[in-house]
Amino acid sequence: MADSAMTATFLAVIGGASLLAVTARRLRPSDRLPSLEGWALADRSLGGGWTWLLLGGTVYTAYTFTAVPGLAYGNGAPAFFAVPYTVIVCPLAFVLLSRLWSVARRHGYITAADFVRGRYGSPPLALVVALTGILATMPYLALQLLGIRAVLTAGGLYPHGATGDLVMVGVFAGLAVATYRHGLRAPAVISAMKAVAVFVSLTAVCWLVLERFGGPGAVFDGAARALGGTDAAHSPLLLTPDQQPAYATLALGSALALLMYPHVLTAGFAADGTRTLRKVSAGLPAWTALLALFGFLGIAALAAGVRAPEGGAEAAVPMLVERLMPGPLAGLVFGAIVVGALVPAAVMSIAAATSFVRNVYVEYVHPTATPKRQVRVAKAVSLTAKIGAVAFVFGLRDQDAINLQLLGGVWILQIFPAVAVGLYTRWLHPRALLAGWAVGMTAGTYLVVREGFASIVPLGTGDGPLEIYAGIAALLLNLTVAVAGTAALARCGVPRGADATDLPSRLTAGRRPETGANNS
């Protein structure tokens, strides 16, 4: 049971985040009519500081901050794939995200599916890109709530039964209301508090760990012995040669997939210019250092002899925090991680709602919907997504959400050819891209399910099959089909759709040019 000081500090952090969300309206220009771009992308007006906070707060989720140390606690070295993976994201974001922003700004695109629709002139391809993004986002949104519940439970802040469920709903309700009213501006403002709280609390925890054990060497030696080795040089804390292909492909595949998620693109599209995005991409490694320290805390939990519940390794670090820190500081850490879940959860719900409105509702249901009506529908869908995520967490096992999120990473990677490759060439035929997407989705799902929802799958036969990330295997099949299909369709003379990305767009008429100004 949590002590009163811990509870008071925790509630102060959560309350501060809720009050801060109310100030989001100050980021909204009062002289603009309601529009989906204004609600979902903050009118593409965020400067360098706000974009760094929002993009970092969106990419580095609370579940990542609990799952990575949990994986380090349970498996050792393989958990640290998240560090090179997030390092690889930075140059990819520098190149891909800024280029996609430029095209989207010029033509008024709000989602990746908008770009695909304009680039290839193919409504079916745009539809599968939008639906894949929504499908991959929903379990990711549910995982943010699982991360909140894991932290609250480990800290004794989650009572059993209906009372605990009400705590979860209460934590989430304030954000839901703020997001409904202010759109992306609400998580943008809260991301500032997330950054301060997480950086400060993590620094304090790491300092206490190093002071107790006498340095990082002692921490790794203690963890090595806990994992059955004699020291850090002979333990699961080091990758074996057989693990290296899985480690490398998981890092690369995860980096490629991350930039295809709608919530990451939504956060990036909110920047005020490509120059801002490039600066922010260069500054993202600061968040990666934070993630590495969380992984280190998983090692520290092993060294400290923390005994996480079976199947609940993500609780190892919260249990370590409760053991090492006084109540007020422990409450600060738990509050920081919970606030860390609120930012990506809000952006995910906004991104899913925007994709639905732009690429399903307007395209197929109500093509003449006014901007005001689009915003109204997006708000309703965003709220429904949050409610659905809460119901998912309460109604199904935690493992179900984790399994679906593993599949989501494989699925979202299958839109990479249409979106990322399409930024640089239109040679691939939209019908071939559709066929490649279908093959990649089917093969990736089969591989993951066949291995009992494991993302690392063996390829080949014999005594030593190669183990790689299922998403990379499916993507290679996807690209092979797309290239072969394009060649076959070209030989048969099958026409392509019209490319609108190089044409002036009526959607951008009267809009201000990109300034790249820092409005933070």
Secondary structure per residue as TSV (DSSP state, phi and psi in degrees):
chain	resnum	aa	ss	phi	psi
A	1	M	-	360.0	135.2
A	2	A	-	-70.6	143.8
A	3	D	-	-79.2	166.7
A	4	S	H	-67.2	-34.9
A	5	A	H	-66.1	-41.5
A	6	M	H	-62.9	-45.1
A	7	T	H	-63.1	-41.8
A	8	A	H	-63.4	-43.9
A	9	T	H	-65.5	-42.5
A	10	F	H	-59.3	-47.7
A	11	L	H	-64.5	-33.3
A	12	A	H	-65.2	-40.9
A	13	V	H	-65.3	-46.5
A	14	I	H	-65.3	-42.1
A	15	G	H	-63.6	-39.0
A	16	G	H	-62.8	-39.5
A	17	A	H	-64.4	-40.2
A	18	S	H	-65.3	-43.0
A	19	L	H	-66.2	-36.5
A	20	L	H	-64.6	-35.7
A	21	A	H	-61.8	-29.9
A	22	V	H	-63.6	-30.9
A	23	T	G	-75.1	-3.1
A	24	A	G	-58.9	-26.6
A	25	R	G	-64.1	-20.3
A	26	R	G	-69.3	-20.8
A	27	L	G	-83.0	-3.4
A	28	R	S	-99.8	120.3
A	29	P	-	-61.9	135.9
A	30	S	T	-83.6	-9.0
A	31	D	T	-101.8	19.7
A	32	R	S	-116.7	142.7
A	33	L	-	-73.8	154.3
A	34	P	-	-59.8	136.0
A	35	S	-	-150.4	156.5
A	36	L	H	-64.9	-35.9
A	37	E	H	-63.1	-39.8
A	38	G	H	-66.6	-42.6
A	39	W	H	-74.5	-43.8
A	40	A	H	-87.4	-26.9
A	41	L	H	-123.7	12.2
A	42	A	G	52.1	37.9
A	43	D	G	59.4	24.4
A	44	R	G	49.6	46.6
A	45	S	-	-119.0	5.0
A	46	L	B	-79.1	130.3
A	47	G	-	-81.2	-170.7
A	48	G	H	-60.1	-45.8
A	49	G	H	-63.4	-50.7
A	50	W	H	-64.4	-38.4
A	51	T	H	-66.8	-40.8
A	52	W	H	-61.2	-44.0
A	53	L	H	-64.7	-46.6
A	54	L	H	-69.6	-46.6
A	55	L	H	-66.9	-43.2
A	56	G	H	-64.2	-42.7
A	57	G	H	-67.3	-24.0
A	58	T	H	-83.9	-43.7
A	59	V	H	-69.2	-43.0
A	60	Y	S	-96.3	91.3
A	61	T	-	-83.6	165.3
A	62	A	H	-65.7	-35.6
A	63	Y	H	-66.9	-33.5
A	64	T	H	-61.9	-41.0
A	65	F	H	-69.9	-15.4
A	66	T	H	-105.2	-33.6
A	67	A	H	-73.4	-40.7
A	68	V	H	-63.1	-50.6
A	69	P	H	-64.4	-31.7
A	70	G	H	-64.4	-39.5
A	71	L	H	-68.5	-38.8
A	72	A	H	-63.7	-39.4
A	73	Y	H	-63.4	-39.0
A	74	G	H	-91.5	-28.7
A	75	N	H	-126.7	-9.9
A	76	G	S	79.9	-130.7
A	77	A	G	-56.4	-39.6
A	78	P	G	-56.2	-23.9
A	79	A	G	-62.9	-27.0
A	80	F	G	-81.1	9.7
A	81	F	G	-59.3	-25.8
A	82	A	H	-64.8	-24.1
A	83	V	H	-74.0	-55.1
A	84	P	H	-63.4	-31.8
A	85	Y	H	-59.9	-46.0
A	86	T	H	-76.2	-21.4
A	87	V	H	-71.3	-41.6
A	88	I	H	-62.4	-32.6
A	89	V	H	-59.7	-34.0
A	90	C	H	-63.0	-53.1
A	91	P	H	-66.0	-32.4
A	92	L	H	-62.7	-43.9
A	93	A	I	-64.4	-38.7
A	94	F	I	-57.8	-40.7
A	95	V	I	-90.0	-56.7
A	96	L	I	-73.5	-47.3
A	97	L	I	-65.9	-40.5
A	98	S	H	-68.5	-37.3
A	99	R	H	-68.0	-42.3
A	100	L	H	-66.0	-37.1
A	101	W	H	-59.2	-44.1
A	102	S	H	-61.0	-45.4
A	103	V	H	-66.2	-42.9
A	104	A	H	-64.4	-41.0
A	105	R	H	-65.2	-40.2
A	106	R	H	-65.6	-34.6
A	107	H	H	-111.0	6.3
A	108	G	T	74.6	22.4
A	109	Y	-	-77.1	142.6
A	110	I	-	-113.9	-25.5
A	111	T	S	-126.8	165.6
A	112	A	H	-63.4	-36.1
A	113	A	H	-65.5	-31.7
A	114	D	H	-58.6	-45.4
A	115	F	H	-62.7	-44.8
A	116	V	H	-63.1	-39.8
A	117	R	H	-61.0	-43.6
A	118	G	H	-75.0	-36.1
A	119	R	H	-69.7	-42.9
A	120	Y	H	-107.5	-9.7
A	121	G	-	61.4	33.9
A	122	S	-	-125.3	99.2
A	123	P	H	-57.9	-41.0
A	124	P	H	-61.6	-40.5
A	125	L	H	-66.0	-41.6
A	126	A	H	-62.3	-37.8
A	127	L	H	-64.9	-45.2
A	128	V	H	-68.5	-31.7
A	129	V	H	-64.3	-44.9
A	130	A	H	-64.6	-47.0
A	131	L	H	-67.2	-35.6
A	132	T	H	-63.5	-41.7
A	133	G	H	-62.3	-44.1
A	134	I	H	-64.6	-44.8
A	135	L	H	-61.2	-39.6
A	136	A	H	-76.3	-26.1
A	137	T	H	-78.0	-37.4
A	138	M	H	-60.2	-47.9
A	139	P	H	-66.2	-29.0
A	140	Y	H	-64.4	-39.5
A	141	L	H	-63.5	-43.4
A	142	A	H	-62.1	-34.3
A	143	L	H	-65.2	-28.1
A	144	Q	H	-63.7	-38.8
A	145	L	H	-69.2	-36.2
A	146	L	H	-63.7	-38.5
A	147	G	H	-62.5	-41.3
A	148	I	H	-61.4	-46.7
A	149	R	H	-65.0	-37.6
A	150	A	H	-62.7	-42.0
A	151	V	H	-68.0	-46.1
A	152	L	H	-63.4	-39.0
A	153	T	H	-66.0	-45.6
A	154	A	H	-63.5	-32.6
A	155	G	T	-88.2	3.4
A	156	G	T	72.3	20.4
A	157	L	-	-101.9	5.6
A	158	Y	S	-120.4	93.3
A	159	P	-	-62.5	155.0
A	160	H	S	-71.2	150.8
A	161	G	T	82.4	-154.1
A	162	A	H	-65.5	-28.7
A	163	T	H	-62.3	-42.7
A	164	G	H	-63.6	-38.8
A	165	D	H	-62.8	-38.1
A	166	L	H	-66.5	-35.4
A	167	V	H	-60.4	-45.6
A	168	M	H	-61.0	-45.7
A	169	V	H	-62.8	-41.0
A	170	G	H	-63.8	-41.1
A	171	V	H	-61.8	-37.5
A	172	F	H	-85.2	-24.0
A	173	A	H	-65.1	-42.5
A	174	G	H	-60.3	-42.4
A	175	L	H	-65.3	-40.4
A	176	A	H	-60.0	-42.3
A	177	V	H	-67.0	-45.1
A	178	A	H	-63.8	-41.4
A	179	T	H	-65.7	-39.9
A	180	Y	H	-58.8	-41.5
A	181	R	H	-82.1	-43.4
A	182	H	H	-111.0	-3.4
A	183	G	T	64.9	-137.1
A	184	L	T	-67.8	-19.1
A	185	R	H	-64.9	-30.4
A	186	A	H	-64.4	-54.5
A	187	P	H	-65.1	-27.1
A	188	A	H	-62.0	-43.0
A	189	V	H	-69.9	-43.9
A	190	I	H	-65.1	-28.8
A	191	S	H	-61.2	-27.1
A	192	A	H	-64.6	-43.5
A	193	M	H	-68.2	-36.4
A	194	K	H	-59.3	-47.2
A	195	A	H	-61.0	-47.5
A	196	V	H	-63.5	-47.7
A	197	A	H	-66.0	-42.9
A	198	V	H	-70.8	-44.3
A	199	F	H	-63.7	-43.4
A	200	V	H	-67.6	-48.6
A	201	S	H	-65.9	-39.5
A	202	L	H	-67.2	-38.7
A	203	T	H	-59.9	-41.9
A	204	A	H	-65.3	-43.2
A	205	V	H	-64.5	-45.9
A	206	C	H	-63.7	-38.4
A	207	W	H	-62.7	-42.8
A	208	L	H	-65.6	-39.1
A	209	V	H	-62.5	-48.4
A	210	L	H	-65.7	-36.5
A	211	E	H	-65.5	-39.3
A	212	R	H	-70.8	-41.1
A	213	F	H	-93.4	-14.2
A	214	G	T	88.7	16.5
A	215	G	S	129.8	163.3
A	216	P	H	-63.8	-32.4
A	217	G	H	-60.1	-42.5
A	218	A	H	-66.6	-34.4
A	219	V	H	-63.9	-47.6
A	220	F	H	-68.5	-35.7
A	221	D	H	-64.7	-43.3
A	222	G	H	-64.0	-40.1
A	223	A	H	-66.8	-37.9
A	224	A	H	-61.4	-42.9
A	225	R	H	-65.9	-35.5
A	226	A	H	-66.7	-28.9
A	227	L	T	-89.4	3.9
A	228	G	T	100.9	5.2
A	229	G	-	-97.0	173.4
A	230	T	S	-87.8	-32.7
A	231	D	S	-159.6	-176.5
A	232	A	T	-66.4	-18.9
A	233	A	T	-84.5	-11.7
A	234	H	S	-135.6	72.6
A	235	S	S	-160.4	171.7
A	236	P	T	-65.4	-0.7
A	237	L	T	-73.7	-8.9
A	238	L	S	-115.6	141.9
A	239	L	-	-72.1	140.1
A	240	T	-	-87.1	160.4
A	241	P	G	-55.5	-34.4
A	242	D	G	-68.9	-25.7
A	243	Q	G	-83.8	-16.6
A	244	Q	H	-64.8	-42.3
A	245	P	H	-61.0	-40.3
A	246	A	H	-64.5	-42.3
A	247	Y	H	-61.4	-47.3
A	248	A	H	-68.3	-44.5
A	249	T	H	-70.6	-32.1
A	250	L	H	-67.2	-41.0
A	251	A	H	-65.2	-46.7
A	252	L	H	-66.4	-47.4
A	253	G	H	-62.6	-40.1
A	254	S	H	-64.9	-38.3
A	255	A	H	-66.1	-43.3
A	256	L	H	-64.7	-38.6
A	257	A	H	-69.9	-37.7
A	258	L	H	-57.7	-42.5
A	259	L	T	-74.5	-5.8
A	260	M	T	-93.1	-14.0
A	261	Y	S	-65.2	135.6
A	262	P	H	-57.5	-35.0
A	263	H	H	-70.1	-32.7
A	264	V	H	-70.8	-42.4
A	265	L	H	-65.1	-38.0
A	266	T	H	-61.8	-45.3
A	267	A	H	-63.4	-39.3
A	268	G	H	-69.5	-40.1
A	269	F	H	-65.4	-18.2
A	270	A	T	-76.8	-9.9
A	271	A	B	-65.8	158.7
A	272	D	S	-90.4	1.9
A	273	G	-	176.6	166.3
A	274	T	H	-68.5	-32.5
A	275	R	H	-63.5	-40.7
A	276	T	H	-61.4	-45.3
A	277	L	H	-62.8	-39.1
A	278	R	H	-66.4	-41.1
A	279	K	H	-62.1	-43.7
A	280	V	H	-64.5	-41.2
A	281	S	H	-60.4	-38.3
A	282	A	H	-69.4	-23.0
A	283	G	H	-95.2	-5.3
A	284	L	T	-64.7	-26.6
A	285	P	H	-56.2	-20.9
A	286	A	H	-61.3	-38.1
A	287	W	H	-70.0	-33.3
A	288	T	H	-64.4	-39.6
A	289	A	H	-60.1	-38.1
A	290	L	H	-61.9	-43.4
A	291	L	H	-63.7	-39.8
A	292	A	H	-62.0	-38.3
A	293	L	H	-67.6	-35.9
A	294	F	H	-62.4	-41.8
A	295	G	H	-60.6	-39.4
A	296	F	H	-60.3	-35.8
A	297	L	H	-66.3	-29.8
A	298	G	H	-63.8	-39.1
A	299	I	H	-65.3	-40.4
A	300	A	H	-63.8	-35.9
A	301	A	H	-63.0	-37.2
A	302	L	H	-62.8	-48.1
A	303	A	H	-63.2	-32.0
A	304	A	T	-81.1	-4.6
A	305	G	T	76.9	24.3
A	306	V	-	-65.3	136.0
A	307	R	-	-113.1	92.8
A	308	A	-	-72.8	151.7
A	309	P	-	-62.7	151.5
A	310	E	T	-59.3	129.0
A	311	G	T	76.8	7.1
A	312	G	-	-128.9	48.0
A	313	A	G	-61.9	-24.7
A	314	E	G	-64.8	-14.3
A	315	A	G	-84.7	-3.3
A	316	A	H	-61.3	-47.3
A	317	V	H	-69.4	-45.5
A	318	P	H	-56.0	-37.2
A	319	M	H	-66.7	-37.9
A	320	L	H	-64.1	-43.2
A	321	V	H	-60.9	-45.1
A	322	E	H	-62.9	-33.5
A	323	R	H	-74.6	-39.0
A	324	L	H	-89.7	-31.3
A	325	M	S	-105.7	148.6
A	326	P	-	-64.9	160.4
A	327	G	H	-50.7	-50.8
A	328	P	H	-60.8	-41.4
A	329	L	H	-70.8	-36.3
A	330	A	H	-63.3	-40.6
A	331	G	H	-62.7	-35.7
A	332	L	H	-63.8	-43.5
A	333	V	H	-64.3	-47.2
A	334	F	H	-63.1	-40.4
A	335	G	H	-64.3	-38.6
A	336	A	H	-63.6	-42.0
A	337	I	H	-68.3	-38.3
A	338	V	H	-65.9	-45.2
A	339	V	H	-60.4	-34.9
A	340	G	H	-61.2	-25.1
A	341	A	H	-82.7	-28.4
A	342	L	H	-68.2	-37.9
A	343	V	H	-63.7	-57.0
A	344	P	H	-64.4	-33.2
A	345	A	H	-61.0	-43.1
A	346	A	H	-64.9	-45.3
A	347	V	H	-66.1	-37.6
A	348	M	H	-62.0	-43.7
A	349	S	H	-66.6	-37.5
A	350	I	H	-64.6	-44.7
A	351	A	H	-64.8	-43.2
A	352	A	H	-63.4	-41.9
A	353	A	H	-65.3	-40.7
A	354	T	H	-65.6	-42.7
A	355	S	H	-60.9	-41.5
A	356	F	H	-63.6	-46.5
A	357	V	I	-66.1	-49.0
A	358	R	I	-70.2	-41.6
A	359	N	I	-109.7	-4.8
A	360	V	I	-122.2	-58.0
A	361	Y	I	-64.8	-54.1
A	362	V	I	-71.5	-37.9
A	363	E	I	-70.2	-38.5
A	364	Y	I	-121.5	-18.7
A	365	V	I	-108.5	-51.1
A	366	H	-	-139.7	77.9
A	367	P	T	-62.3	-22.4
A	368	T	T	-99.9	16.5
A	369	A	-	-59.2	132.1
A	370	T	-	-71.8	159.0
A	371	P	H	-54.1	-39.3
A	372	K	H	-63.5	-41.3
A	373	R	H	-68.4	-38.0
A	374	Q	H	-60.0	-42.2
A	375	V	H	-63.9	-42.2
A	376	R	H	-61.8	-44.0
A	377	V	H	-66.4	-41.4
A	378	A	H	-61.7	-40.7
A	379	K	H	-61.4	-43.0
A	380	A	H	-65.9	-41.7
A	381	V	H	-67.4	-39.3
A	382	S	H	-61.0	-44.4
A	383	L	H	-64.9	-40.3
A	384	T	H	-62.8	-38.8
A	385	A	H	-62.2	-41.1
A	386	K	H	-66.1	-44.1
A	387	I	H	-62.8	-40.6
A	388	G	H	-63.3	-38.3
A	389	A	H	-65.0	-41.3
A	390	V	H	-63.2	-45.1
A	391	A	H	-62.9	-37.5
A	392	F	H	-62.0	-45.2
A	393	V	H	-64.5	-40.1
A	394	F	H	-77.1	-29.7
A	395	G	H	-94.0	-20.7
A	396	L	S	-124.3	167.0
A	397	R	-	-69.8	152.3
A	398	D	H	-57.9	-38.5
A	399	Q	H	-63.3	-29.4
A	400	D	H	-63.5	-43.4
A	401	A	H	-65.9	-40.2
A	402	I	H	-64.2	-43.8
A	403	N	H	-61.5	-43.3
A	404	L	H	-67.1	-35.2
A	405	Q	H	-68.6	-36.2
A	406	L	H	-60.4	-43.7
A	407	L	H	-65.3	-37.0
A	408	G	H	-58.9	-39.9
A	409	G	H	-63.4	-38.7
A	410	V	H	-68.1	-42.4
A	411	W	H	-63.7	-48.2
A	412	I	H	-65.4	-25.9
A	413	L	G	-66.6	-21.1
A	414	Q	G	-77.5	-8.0
A	415	I	G	-94.6	-0.3
A	416	F	H	-58.1	-44.1
A	417	P	H	-60.6	-42.9
A	418	A	H	-69.0	-37.2
A	419	V	H	-90.6	-61.8
A	420	A	T	-72.0	-47.8
A	421	V	G	-65.8	-36.0
A	422	G	G	-64.5	-17.7
A	423	L	G	-67.7	-25.2
A	424	Y	T	-113.2	-20.6
A	425	T	-	-152.7	145.6
A	426	R	-	-107.9	17.0
A	427	W	-	-64.1	-38.0
A	428	L	S	-64.7	132.8
A	429	H	-	-79.4	138.6
A	430	P	H	-58.6	-35.3
A	431	R	H	-69.0	-37.2
A	432	A	H	-67.4	-37.3
A	433	L	H	-64.4	-39.2
A	434	L	H	-62.3	-44.2
A	435	A	H	-63.8	-42.8
A	436	G	H	-62.5	-42.0
A	437	W	H	-59.3	-45.8
A	438	A	H	-62.8	-42.4
A	439	V	H	-66.1	-43.6
A	440	G	H	-62.9	-43.8
A	441	M	H	-62.2	-44.9
A	442	T	H	-66.7	-47.8
A	443	A	H	-65.4	-43.6
A	444	G	H	-62.9	-43.6
A	445	T	H	-62.9	-43.5
A	446	Y	H	-61.4	-45.3
A	447	L	H	-63.4	-43.7
A	448	V	H	-68.2	-46.0
A	449	V	H	-66.0	-38.4
A	450	R	H	-60.0	-34.4
A	451	E	T	-92.7	20.7
A	452	G	T	70.0	39.3
A	453	F	S	62.0	43.8
A	454	A	-	-104.3	135.5
A	455	S	S	-79.8	-17.6
A	456	I	E	-97.1	123.8
A	457	V	E	-125.8	146.1
A	458	P	E	-83.3	137.9
A	459	L	E	-120.4	135.4
A	460	G	S	98.3	176.4
A	461	T	-	-125.8	176.7
A	462	G	S	100.9	-165.9
A	463	D	S	-74.2	-28.7
A	464	G	S	-132.6	73.0
A	465	P	-	-65.8	149.7
A	466	L	E	-75.9	128.6
A	467	E	E	-103.1	122.0
A	468	I	E	-137.3	171.8
A	469	Y	E	-70.2	130.3
A	470	A	H	-60.1	-33.7
A	471	G	H	-63.7	-38.5
A	472	I	H	-67.6	-42.3
A	473	A	H	-60.2	-44.4
A	474	A	H	-67.1	-37.3
A	475	L	H	-65.5	-39.3
A	476	L	H	-63.3	-40.8
A	477	L	H	-63.2	-42.9
A	478	N	H	-56.3	-51.0
A	479	L	H	-65.8	-37.5
A	480	T	H	-61.6	-46.1
A	481	V	H	-65.3	-41.1
A	482	A	H	-64.1	-43.6
A	483	V	H	-68.1	-47.3
A	484	A	H	-63.8	-41.0
A	485	G	H	-65.2	-39.5
A	486	T	H	-62.9	-43.9
A	487	A	H	-61.8	-42.4
A	488	A	H	-66.2	-42.6
A	489	L	H	-68.1	-34.8
A	490	A	H	-65.8	-39.6
A	491	R	H	-64.8	-34.5
A	492	C	H	-82.9	-6.5
A	493	G	T	74.4	26.6
A	494	V	-	-73.3	124.8
A	495	P	-	-71.9	156.5
A	496	R	-	-95.7	172.4
A	497	G	-	-80.1	169.9
A	498	A	-	-75.4	141.6
A	499	D	-	-96.5	114.5
A	500	A	-	-98.0	-2.5
A	501	T	T	-73.7	-16.5
A	502	D	T	-103.5	8.9
A	503	L	S	-105.7	150.4
A	504	P	-	-59.4	138.6
A	505	S	-	-106.9	133.2
A	506	R	G	-67.2	-19.9
A	507	L	G	-69.0	-23.8
A	508	T	G	-96.3	2.2
A	509	A	T	-61.9	129.6
A	510	G	T	82.8	-1.0
A	511	R	-	-85.0	155.2
A	512	R	-	-71.6	150.6
A	513	P	-	-71.6	163.0
A	514	E	-	-63.2	133.5
A	515	T	-	-110.5	-32.2
A	516	G	-	71.8	12.1
A	517	A	-	-68.5	149.5
A	518	N	-	-93.3	107.5
A	519	N	-	-97.0	11.7
A	520	S	-	-85.7	360.0
